[in-house]
Amino acid sequence: QERVAELSGVPPEDQVLLHAGTPLDDEAVLGQSPLPEFATLELSTRLLGGKVHGSLARAGKVRGQTPKVSAE
């Protein structure tokens, strides 16, 4: 992330690196990762507020539909 910061001007603490839409671990070392040698990485920045990548859905706090009311 230090090298990406040098090239992009985005500080490491604000970086989110993605490969094929999947966020990479902040502690990952690219030279020691299973990514292909010429893999394309996407640089995004962290957004203020909001949820962390799917955390609310995994916690069961987001419902897919409105509960149905039984007919009387």
N, CA, C and O atoms as a CHARMM CRD file, in Angstrom:
* protein
*
  288
    1    1 GLN  N      0.81600  -1.18900   0.00000 PROA 1      0.00000
    2    1 GLN  CA     0.00000   0.00000   0.00000 PROA 1      0.00000
    3    1 GLN  C      0.86200   1.25500   0.00000 PROA 1      0.00000
    4    1 GLN  O      0.43200   2.30500  -0.47900 PROA 1      0.00000
    5    2 GLU  N      2.07500   1.15200   0.53500 PROA 2      0.00000
    6    2 GLU  CA     2.97600   2.30600   0.51900 PROA 2      0.00000
    7    2 GLU  C      3.32100   2.69100  -0.91300 PROA 2      0.00000
    8    2 GLU  O      3.32800   3.87500  -1.25000 PROA 2      0.00000
    9    3 ARG  N      3.60800   1.70700  -1.75700 PROA 3      0.00000
   10    3 ARG  CA     3.94900   1.98300  -3.16100 PROA 3      0.00000
   11    3 ARG  C      2.74800   2.56800  -3.89700 PROA 3      0.00000
   12    3 ARG  O      2.90100   3.48900  -4.70000 PROA 3      0.00000
   13    4 VAL  N      1.56900   2.04800  -3.63200 PROA 4      0.00000
   14    4 VAL  CA     0.35400   2.58200  -4.25100 PROA 4      0.00000
   15    4 VAL  C      0.15000   4.03100  -3.80100 PROA 4      0.00000
   16    4 VAL  O     -0.26500   4.87100  -4.60000 PROA 4      0.00000
   17    5 ALA  N      0.43600   4.32900  -2.53700 PROA 5      0.00000
   18    5 ALA  CA     0.30800   5.69600  -2.02600 PROA 5      0.00000
   19    5 ALA  C      1.26500   6.63500  -2.75500 PROA 5      0.00000
   20    5 ALA  O      0.90100   7.76600  -3.07800 PROA 5      0.00000
   21    6 GLU  N      2.49100   6.17000  -3.01400 PROA 6      0.00000
   22    6 GLU  CA     3.46100   6.98600  -3.75100 PROA 6      0.00000
   23    6 GLU  C      2.95200   7.30400  -5.15200 PROA 6      0.00000
   24    6 GLU  O      3.08400   8.43400  -5.62300 PROA 6      0.00000
   25    7 LEU  N      2.37200   6.31100  -5.81200 PROA 7      0.00000
   26    7 LEU  CA     1.92000   6.48400  -7.19200 PROA 7      0.00000
   27    7 LEU  C      0.60600   7.25900  -7.29700 PROA 7      0.00000
   28    7 LEU  O      0.40900   8.02000  -8.24400 PROA 7      0.00000
   29    8 SER  N     -0.29500   7.06800  -6.32700 PROA 8      0.00000
   30    8 SER  CA    -1.64100   7.63300  -6.44400 PROA 8      0.00000
   31    8 SER  C     -1.87700   8.87100  -5.59100 PROA 8      0.00000
   32    8 SER  O     -2.75400   9.68000  -5.89300 PROA 8      0.00000
   33    9 GLY  N     -1.09300   9.01900  -4.52300 PROA 9      0.00000
   34    9 GLY  CA    -1.33700  10.12000  -3.60000 PROA 9      0.00000
   35    9 GLY  C     -2.41900   9.82200  -2.57400 PROA 9      0.00000
   36    9 GLY  O     -2.77000  10.69200  -1.77600 PROA 9      0.00000
   37   10 VAL  N     -2.95400   8.60100  -2.58300 PROA 10     0.00000
   38   10 VAL  CA    -3.98300   8.19400  -1.61500 PROA 10     0.00000
   39   10 VAL  C     -3.27600   7.53100  -0.43800 PROA 10     0.00000
   40   10 VAL  O     -2.58700   6.53000  -0.63100 PROA 10     0.00000
   41   11 PRO  N     -3.42900   8.06400   0.78900 PROA 11     0.00000
   42   11 PRO  CA    -2.75800   7.46700   1.94600 PROA 11     0.00000
   43   11 PRO  C     -3.19800   6.01400   2.17300 PROA 11     0.00000
   44   11 PRO  O     -4.34900   5.67000   1.90400 PROA 11     0.00000
   45   12 PRO  N     -2.29200   5.16200   2.66500 PROA 12     0.00000
   46   12 PRO  CA    -2.61500   3.73800   2.86500 PROA 12     0.00000
   47   12 PRO  C     -3.85900   3.49900   3.71900 PROA 12     0.00000
   48   12 PRO  O     -4.61200   2.56300   3.45200 PROA 12     0.00000
   49   13 GLU  N     -4.08900   4.31800   4.73200 PROA 13     0.00000
   50   13 GLU  CA    -5.24900   4.09400   5.60500 PROA 13     0.00000
   51   13 GLU  C     -6.57400   4.37600   4.89400 PROA 13     0.00000
   52   13 GLU  O     -7.63000   3.96900   5.37800 PROA 13     0.00000
   53   14 ASP  N     -6.53100   5.06700   3.75500 PROA 14     0.00000
   54   14 ASP  CA    -7.75000   5.35600   2.99100 PROA 14     0.00000
   55   14 ASP  C     -7.93300   4.42800   1.79400 PROA 14     0.00000
   56   14 ASP  O     -8.95000   4.50700   1.10600 PROA 14     0.00000
   57   15 GLN  N     -6.97400   3.55900   1.53700 PROA 15     0.00000
   58   15 GLN  CA    -7.00500   2.70000   0.35100 PROA 15     0.00000
   59   15 GLN  C     -7.83300   1.43500   0.57100 PROA 15     0.00000
   60   15 GLN  O     -7.84200   0.85000   1.65400 PROA 15     0.00000
   61   16 VAL  N     -8.52000   1.03900  -0.48400 PROA 16     0.00000
   62   16 VAL  CA    -9.14700  -0.28000  -0.55700 PROA 16     0.00000
   63   16 VAL  C     -8.72400  -0.84100  -1.90600 PROA 16     0.00000
   64   16 VAL  O     -9.12800  -0.32900  -2.95000 PROA 16     0.00000
   65   17 LEU  N     -7.90500  -1.90000  -1.88800 PROA 17     0.00000
   66   17 LEU  CA    -7.47300  -2.54100  -3.12900 PROA 17     0.00000
   67   17 LEU  C     -8.38500  -3.72400  -3.40500 PROA 17     0.00000
   68   17 LEU  O     -8.68100  -4.52000  -2.51400 PROA 17     0.00000
   69   18 LEU  N     -8.83100  -3.82900  -4.66600 PROA 18     0.00000
   70   18 LEU  CA    -9.74200  -4.89900  -5.05400 PROA 18     0.00000
   71   18 LEU  C     -9.16900  -5.67000  -6.23100 PROA 18     0.00000
   72   18 LEU  O     -8.50800  -5.10600  -7.10400 PROA 18     0.00000
   73   19 HSD  N     -9.43700  -6.97400  -6.23700 PROA 19     0.00000
   74   19 HSD  CA    -9.11000  -7.81900  -7.38500 PROA 19     0.00000
   75   19 HSD  C    -10.38100  -8.55700  -7.75600 PROA 19     0.00000
   76   19 HSD  O    -10.94400  -9.27800  -6.93200 PROA 19     0.00000
   77   20 ALA  N    -10.83700  -8.38300  -8.98600 PROA 20     0.00000
   78   20 ALA  CA   -12.07900  -9.00200  -9.47800 PROA 20     0.00000
   79   20 ALA  C    -13.25600  -8.66800  -8.56600 PROA 20     0.00000
   80   20 ALA  O    -14.12600  -9.50800  -8.33500 PROA 20     0.00000
   81   21 GLY  N    -13.28100  -7.43200  -8.04500 PROA 21     0.00000
   82   21 GLY  CA   -14.38300  -6.97600  -7.20900 PROA 21     0.00000
   83   21 GLY  C    -14.30800  -7.40100  -5.75900 PROA 21     0.00000
   84   21 GLY  O    -15.18600  -7.05200  -4.97100 PROA 21     0.00000
   85   22 THR  N    -13.27000  -8.15100  -5.38600 PROA 22     0.00000
   86   22 THR  CA   -13.12400  -8.63300  -4.01700 PROA 22     0.00000
   87   22 THR  C    -12.05900  -7.81600  -3.29600 PROA 22     0.00000
   88   22 THR  O    -10.93200  -7.71700  -3.78100 PROA 22     0.00000
   89   23 PRO  N    -12.39400  -7.22300  -2.13900 PROA 23     0.00000
   90   23 PRO  CA   -11.39500  -6.44800  -1.40100 PROA 23     0.00000
   91   23 PRO  C    -10.25600  -7.34900  -0.92100 PROA 23     0.00000
   92   23 PRO  O    -10.48400  -8.47200  -0.47200 PROA 23     0.00000
   93   24 LEU  N     -9.03200  -6.83900  -1.02400 PROA 24     0.00000
   94   24 LEU  CA    -7.86800  -7.56900  -0.53100 PROA 24     0.00000
   95   24 LEU  C     -7.62900  -7.19700   0.92400 PROA 24     0.00000
   96   24 LEU  O     -7.97700  -6.09700   1.35500 PROA 24     0.00000
   97   25 ASP  N     -7.04200  -8.10300   1.67100 PROA 25     0.00000
   98   25 ASP  CA    -6.70500  -7.85900   3.06500 PROA 25     0.00000
   99   25 ASP  C     -5.68700  -6.72900   3.14200 PROA 25     0.00000
  100   25 ASP  O     -4.74400  -6.69200   2.35200 PROA 25     0.00000
  101   26 ASP  N     -5.86900  -5.80300   4.09000 PROA 26     0.00000
  102   26 ASP  CA    -4.95000  -4.67100   4.23900 PROA 26     0.00000
  103   26 ASP  C     -3.52100  -5.12300   4.53200 PROA 26     0.00000
  104   26 ASP  O     -2.57000  -4.42300   4.18200 PROA 26     0.00000
  105   27 GLU  N     -3.36000  -6.27100   5.16400 PROA 27     0.00000
  106   27 GLU  CA    -2.03200  -6.75700   5.53600 PROA 27     0.00000
  107   27 GLU  C     -1.40200  -7.64500   4.46800 PROA 27     0.00000
  108   27 GLU  O     -0.27300  -8.10400   4.63800 PROA 27     0.00000
  109   28 ALA  N     -2.10900  -7.89200   3.37700 PROA 28     0.00000
  110   28 ALA  CA    -1.61200  -8.79200   2.32900 PROA 28     0.00000
  111   28 ALA  C     -0.38000  -8.20600   1.64300 PROA 28     0.00000
  112   28 ALA  O     -0.30600  -7.00200   1.39900 PROA 28     0.00000
  113   29 VAL  N      0.58000  -9.06700   1.33900 PROA 29     0.00000
  114   29 VAL  CA     1.77000  -8.69200   0.57600 PROA 29     0.00000
  115   29 VAL  C      1.57100  -9.25900  -0.82100 PROA 29     0.00000
  116   29 VAL  O      1.47600 -10.47400  -0.99500 PROA 29     0.00000
  117   30 LEU  N      1.50700  -8.37800  -1.82100 PROA 30     0.00000
  118   30 LEU  CA     1.17000  -8.83100  -3.17400 PROA 30     0.00000
  119   30 LEU  C      2.15100  -9.86100  -3.70900 PROA 30     0.00000
  120   30 LEU  O      1.73500 -10.79200  -4.39900 PROA 30     0.00000
  121   31 GLY  N      3.43800  -9.72400  -3.41600 PROA 31     0.00000
  122   31 GLY  CA     4.43300 -10.67700  -3.89700 PROA 31     0.00000
  123   31 GLY  C      4.26200 -12.06400  -3.30500 PROA 31     0.00000
  124   31 GLY  O      4.76000 -13.04300  -3.86200 PROA 31     0.00000
  125   32 GLN  N      3.56300 -12.15900  -2.18000 PROA 32     0.00000
  126   32 GLN  CA     3.35900 -13.44700  -1.51300 PROA 32     0.00000
  127   32 GLN  C      1.90900 -13.92600  -1.64000 PROA 32     0.00000
  128   32 GLN  O      1.51500 -14.88700  -0.98100 PROA 32     0.00000
  129   33 SER  N      1.12400 -13.26800  -2.47400 PROA 33     0.00000
  130   33 SER  CA    -0.28600 -13.63900  -2.62300 PROA 33     0.00000
  131   33 SER  C     -0.46000 -14.57800  -3.81300 PROA 33     0.00000
  132   33 SER  O      0.42500 -14.67000  -4.66300 PROA 33     0.00000
  133   34 PRO  N     -1.59400 -15.27700  -3.88000 PROA 34     0.00000
  134   34 PRO  CA    -1.83700 -16.19600  -5.00500 PROA 34     0.00000
  135   34 PRO  C     -2.32400 -15.49100  -6.27600 PROA 34     0.00000
  136   34 PRO  O     -2.72200 -16.16200  -7.22900 PROA 34     0.00000
  137   35 LEU  N     -2.30200 -14.15700  -6.31100 PROA 35     0.00000
  138   35 LEU  CA    -2.75200 -13.42800  -7.50300 PROA 35     0.00000
  139   35 LEU  C     -1.80500 -13.68100  -8.66900 PROA 35     0.00000
  140   35 LEU  O     -0.60200 -13.84800  -8.46500 PROA 35     0.00000
  141   36 PRO  N     -2.33500 -13.71000  -9.89000 PROA 36     0.00000
  142   36 PRO  CA    -1.46800 -13.85500 -11.06600 PROA 36     0.00000
  143   36 PRO  C     -0.48900 -12.68500 -11.15300 PROA 36     0.00000
  144   36 PRO  O     -0.75100 -11.60700 -10.61800 PROA 36     0.00000
  145   37 GLU  N      0.63900 -12.90300 -11.82700 PROA 37     0.00000
  146   37 GLU  CA     1.69400 -11.88800 -11.89100 PROA 37     0.00000
  147   37 GLU  C      1.20700 -10.56200 -12.47600 PROA 37     0.00000
  148   37 GLU  O      1.58500  -9.49900 -11.98400 PROA 37     0.00000
  149   38 PHE  N      0.38100 -10.60800 -13.50900 PROA 38     0.00000
  150   38 PHE  CA    -0.08700  -9.38100 -14.14700 PROA 38     0.00000
  151   38 PHE  C     -1.56900  -9.12200 -13.86200 PROA 38     0.00000
  152   38 PHE  O     -2.30600  -8.67100 -14.73900 PROA 38     0.00000
  153   39 ALA  N     -1.99300  -9.40700 -12.64200 PROA 39     0.00000
  154   39 ALA  CA    -3.38500  -9.18900 -12.25200 PROA 39     0.00000
  155   39 ALA  C     -3.69000  -7.69300 -12.23900 PROA 39     0.00000
  156   39 ALA  O     -2.82500  -6.87700 -11.92400 PROA 39     0.00000
  157   40 THR  N     -4.91500  -7.34700 -12.58200 PROA 40     0.00000
  158   40 THR  CA    -5.36000  -5.95800 -12.52800 PROA 40     0.00000
  159   40 THR  C     -5.98800  -5.70000 -11.17000 PROA 40     0.00000
  160   40 THR  O     -6.89200  -6.41800 -10.74300 PROA 40     0.00000
  161   41 LEU  N     -5.49800  -4.66400 -10.49200 PROA 41     0.00000
  162   41 LEU  CA    -6.04600  -4.27300  -9.20400 PROA 41     0.00000
  163   41 LEU  C     -6.78100  -2.95500  -9.36700 PROA 41     0.00000
  164   41 LEU  O     -6.39100  -2.10900 -10.17100 PROA 41     0.00000
  165   42 GLU  N     -7.83900  -2.79200  -8.60300 PROA 42     0.00000
  166   42 GLU  CA    -8.60400  -1.54800  -8.61000 PROA 42     0.00000
  167   42 GLU  C     -8.37200  -0.85300  -7.27900 PROA 42     0.00000
  168   42 GLU  O     -8.40900  -1.49000  -6.22600 PROA 42     0.00000
  169   43 LEU  N     -8.13500   0.44700  -7.32100 PROA 43     0.00000
  170   43 LEU  CA    -7.95100   1.23700  -6.10500 PROA 43     0.00000
  171   43 LEU  C     -9.22100   2.02600  -5.84500 PROA 43     0.00000
  172   43 LEU  O     -9.70800   2.75200  -6.71200 PROA 43     0.00000
  173   44 SER  N     -9.74600   1.87500  -4.65200 PROA 44     0.00000
  174   44 SER  CA   -10.90400   2.63600  -4.21700 PROA 44     0.00000
  175   44 SER  C    -10.52700   3.27700  -2.88900 PROA 44     0.00000
  176   44 SER  O     -9.50700   2.92800  -2.29500 PROA 44     0.00000
  177   45 THR  N    -11.33800   4.20300  -2.42900 PROA 45     0.00000
  178   45 THR  CA   -11.06700   4.82100  -1.13300 PROA 45     0.00000
  179   45 THR  C    -12.19100   4.47700  -0.17100 PROA 45     0.00000
  180   45 THR  O    -13.31900   4.19500  -0.57600 PROA 45     0.00000
  181   46 ARG  N    -11.86000   4.50500   1.09400 PROA 46     0.00000
  182   46 ARG  CA   -12.86300   4.22600   2.12100 PROA 46     0.00000
  183   46 ARG  C    -13.83000   5.40700   2.18400 PROA 46     0.00000
  184   46 ARG  O    -13.42400   6.56200   2.06100 PROA 46     0.00000
  185   47 LEU  N    -15.11000   5.10200   2.37600 PROA 47     0.00000
  186   47 LEU  CA   -16.13000   6.13400   2.46900 PROA 47     0.00000
  187   47 LEU  C    -16.48000   6.37400   3.92800 PROA 47     0.00000
  188   47 LEU  O    -16.44700   5.45300   4.74400 PROA 47     0.00000
  189   48 LEU  N    -16.81000   7.59500   4.24600 PROA 48     0.00000
  190   48 LEU  CA   -17.22000   7.91100   5.60400 PROA 48     0.00000
  191   48 LEU  C    -18.63200   7.39500   5.83300 PROA 48     0.00000
  192   48 LEU  O    -19.49400   7.54300   4.96700 PROA 48     0.00000
  193   49 GLY  N    -18.87700   6.78900   6.99400 PROA 49     0.00000
  194   49 GLY  CA   -20.20100   6.28400   7.32500 PROA 49     0.00000
  195   49 GLY  C    -20.53400   5.03400   6.55100 PROA 49     0.00000
  196   49 GLY  O    -19.66500   4.41900   5.93400 PROA 49     0.00000
  197   50 GLY  N    -21.79400   4.66500   6.58800 PROA 50     0.00000
  198   50 GLY  CA   -22.22200   3.49500   5.83700 PROA 50     0.00000
  199   50 GLY  C    -21.82000   2.20500   6.50900 PROA 50     0.00000
  200   50 GLY  O    -21.35600   2.19600   7.65000 PROA 50     0.00000
  201   51 LYS  N    -22.00400   1.11600   5.78800 PROA 51     0.00000
  202   51 LYS  CA   -21.69100  -0.19500   6.34500 PROA 51     0.00000
  203   51 LYS  C    -20.40000  -0.72500   5.74400 PROA 51     0.00000
  204   51 LYS  O    -19.96600  -0.27300   4.68400 PROA 51     0.00000
  205   52 VAL  N    -19.80700  -1.66000   6.40700 PROA 52     0.00000
  206   52 VAL  CA   -18.61300  -2.32000   5.91100 PROA 52     0.00000
  207   52 VAL  C    -19.05200  -3.48400   5.05300 PROA 52     0.00000
  208   52 VAL  O    -19.88900  -4.27500   5.48800 PROA 52     0.00000
  209   53 HSD  N    -18.53300  -3.61800   3.88100 PROA 53     0.00000
  210   53 HSD  CA   -18.79400  -4.62800   2.86200 PROA 53     0.00000
  211   53 HSD  C    -19.65600  -5.80700   3.32700 PROA 53     0.00000
  212   53 HSD  O    -19.13200  -6.86200   3.68500 PROA 53     0.00000
  213   54 GLY  N    -20.97300  -5.62000   3.31900 PROA 54     0.00000
  214   54 GLY  CA   -21.89500  -6.71600   3.59100 PROA 54     0.00000
  215   54 GLY  C    -22.09600  -7.07700   5.04500 PROA 54     0.00000
  216   54 GLY  O    -22.75900  -8.07200   5.33800 PROA 54     0.00000
  217   55 SER  N    -21.54400  -6.29900   5.97000 PROA 55     0.00000
  218   55 SER  CA   -21.60900  -6.69900   7.37500 PROA 55     0.00000
  219   55 SER  C    -23.03400  -6.72800   7.92000 PROA 55     0.00000
  220   55 SER  O    -23.37200  -7.61900   8.70000 PROA 55     0.00000
  221   56 LEU  N    -23.87000  -5.77900   7.53100 PROA 56     0.00000
  222   56 LEU  CA   -25.23700  -5.77700   8.05400 PROA 56     0.00000
  223   56 LEU  C    -26.03300  -6.95200   7.52600 PROA 56     0.00000
  224   56 LEU  O    -26.81400  -7.55400   8.26300 PROA 56     0.00000
  225   57 ALA  N    -25.84500  -7.28400   6.26800 PROA 57     0.00000
  226   57 ALA  CA   -26.56600  -8.41900   5.69300 PROA 57     0.00000
  227   57 ALA  C    -26.16100  -9.71600   6.38600 PROA 57     0.00000
  228   57 ALA  O    -27.01300 -10.55800   6.66600 PROA 57     0.00000
  229   58 ARG  N    -24.86300  -9.88400   6.66600 PROA 58     0.00000
  230   58 ARG  CA   -24.39800 -11.10100   7.34200 PROA 58     0.00000
  231   58 ARG  C    -24.89200 -11.15400   8.77800 PROA 58     0.00000
  232   58 ARG  O    -25.10300 -12.24000   9.31800 PROA 58     0.00000
  233   59 ALA  N    -25.07900  -9.99800   9.40400 PROA 59     0.00000
  234   59 ALA  CA   -25.52900  -9.96200  10.79200 PROA 59     0.00000
  235   59 ALA  C    -27.03100 -10.21300  10.90700 PROA 59     0.00000
  236   59 ALA  O    -27.55700 -10.32500  12.01400 PROA 59     0.00000
  237   60 GLY  N    -27.72900 -10.30300   9.76500 PROA 60     0.00000
  238   60 GLY  CA   -29.15600 -10.57800   9.78300 PROA 60     0.00000
  239   60 GLY  C    -30.00400  -9.36700  10.11200 PROA 60     0.00000
  240   60 GLY  O    -31.17200  -9.51000  10.47200 PROA 60     0.00000
  241   61 LYS  N    -29.43800  -8.17800   9.99500 PROA 61     0.00000
  242   61 LYS  CA   -30.17500  -6.97100  10.34000 PROA 61     0.00000
  243   61 LYS  C    -30.91200  -6.37300   9.14900 PROA 61     0.00000
  244   61 LYS  O    -31.66800  -5.41400   9.30700 PROA 61     0.00000
  245   62 VAL  N    -30.70400  -6.91800   7.97900 PROA 62     0.00000
  246   62 VAL  CA   -31.38900  -6.42500   6.79000 PROA 62     0.00000
  247   62 VAL  C    -32.31800  -7.52500   6.31100 PROA 62     0.00000
  248   62 VAL  O    -31.87500  -8.65000   6.07600 PROA 62     0.00000
  249   63 ARG  N    -33.57900  -7.22200   6.16400 PROA 63     0.00000
  250   63 ARG  CA   -34.54600  -8.22400   5.72400 PROA 63     0.00000
  251   63 ARG  C    -34.78100  -8.06400   4.22600 PROA 63     0.00000
  252   63 ARG  O    -34.85000  -6.94900   3.70900 PROA 63     0.00000
  253   64 GLY  N    -34.89900  -9.18100   3.55200 PROA 64     0.00000
  254   64 GLY  CA   -35.09600  -9.16100   2.11300 PROA 64     0.00000
  255   64 GLY  C    -36.48900  -8.73700   1.69900 PROA 64     0.00000
  256   64 GLY  O    -36.67400  -8.25200   0.58300 PROA 64     0.00000
  257   65 GLN  N    -37.48200  -8.90700   2.57300 PROA 65     0.00000
  258   65 GLN  CA   -38.85200  -8.54700   2.20300 PROA 65     0.00000
  259   65 GLN  C    -39.63700  -8.17400   3.45200 PROA 65     0.00000
  260   65 GLN  O    -39.21200  -8.44900   4.57400 PROA 65     0.00000
  261   66 THR  N    -40.76600  -7.55600   3.24600 PROA 66     0.00000
  262   66 THR  CA   -41.65200  -7.16400   4.33500 PROA 66     0.00000
  263   66 THR  C    -42.39400  -8.40300   4.84300 PROA 66     0.00000
  264   66 THR  O    -42.85200  -9.21300   4.03700 PROA 66     0.00000
  265   67 PRO  N    -42.52000  -8.56500   6.16500 PROA 67     0.00000
  266   67 PRO  CA   -43.25600  -9.72900   6.67600 PROA 67     0.00000
  267   67 PRO  C    -44.71800  -9.70000   6.22400 PROA 67     0.00000
  268   67 PRO  O    -45.32400  -8.63100   6.14700 PROA 67     0.00000
  269   68 LYS  N    -45.27300 -10.85500   5.92900 PROA 68     0.00000
  270   68 LYS  CA   -46.65700 -10.94900   5.45000 PROA 68     0.00000
  271   68 LYS  C    -47.61100 -11.00900   6.63900 PROA 68     0.00000
  272   68 LYS  O    -47.32400 -11.61700   7.67000 PROA 68     0.00000
  273   69 VAL  N    -48.74300 -10.36300   6.45600 PROA 69     0.00000
  274   69 VAL  CA   -49.78000 -10.36800   7.48800 PROA 69     0.00000
  275   69 VAL  C    -50.78200 -11.44900   7.11800 PROA 69     0.00000
  276   69 VAL  O    -51.25300 -11.50000   5.98200 PROA 69     0.00000
  277   70 SER  N    -51.11000 -12.31500   8.07400 PROA 70     0.00000
  278   70 SER  CA   -52.04800 -13.39800   7.77300 PROA 70     0.00000
  279   70 SER  C    -53.47000 -12.85200   7.63600 PROA 70     0.00000
  280   70 SER  O    -53.87800 -11.95500   8.37400 PROA 70     0.00000
  281   71 ALA  N    -54.21000 -13.40400   6.68700 PROA 71     0.00000
  282   71 ALA  CA   -55.60100 -12.98400   6.45800 PROA 71     0.00000
  283   71 ALA  C    -56.49400 -13.59400   7.52700 PROA 71     0.00000
  284   71 ALA  O    -56.30500 -14.74300   7.92600 PROA 71     0.00000
  285   72 GLU  N    -57.45800 -12.82600   7.98300 PROA 72     0.00000
  286   72 GLU  CA   -58.36800 -13.32800   9.02500 PROA 72     0.00000
  287   72 GLU  C    -59.68500 -13.76000   8.47100 PROA 72     0.00000
  288   72 GLU  O    -60.55500 -14.20400   9.22000 PROA 72     0.00000
